[in-house]
Amino acid sequence: MQFTLDIRRSIRIALGTLGVAVLAVALFVNAAPADAVRINAQPVAVHIMSDMVTASPDTIRTGQVTFQVTNRTGKVQDFHIDGPNVDTDLEDIAAGGTRSVSMMVSPGNYRLQAEDDDGNNERVSRMIVMP
């Protein structure tokens, strides 16, 4: 009789421990989904054209931002973002293609630069990040 009670107790403890472990894993996996950063990010639409680069809006607030960069030229383009604590490249954006990048931005002036994949035809725009 004692042996049966010990087995039942061991099974209950094992199942309880397994249940806690499964719950912990589920909470961990769902705590920070990969797209959580993008969901709360400020969107900035960047358009690379043959004679200019535009950003809309061109003034945003400090925090998380997602740049959606669209190449409206007939050539592969490279795009660069430079500002306070930011130095980011999106290389080889296909003609007609769109790429995105998310990041934290701090107050200051940001330089948005596009150039043909061969390093020619540099175009620059500016963006301001307010506190």
Secondary structure, DSSP 8 states (H G I E B T S, - for coil): -HHHHHHHHHHHHHHHHHHHHHHHHHHHHHHS-TTHHHHTSEEEEEEE-SS-EEEESSEEESEEEEEEEEE-SSS-EEEEEEETTEEEEEEEE-TT-EEEEEEEE-SEEEEEEEEETTS-S-EEEEEEEE-
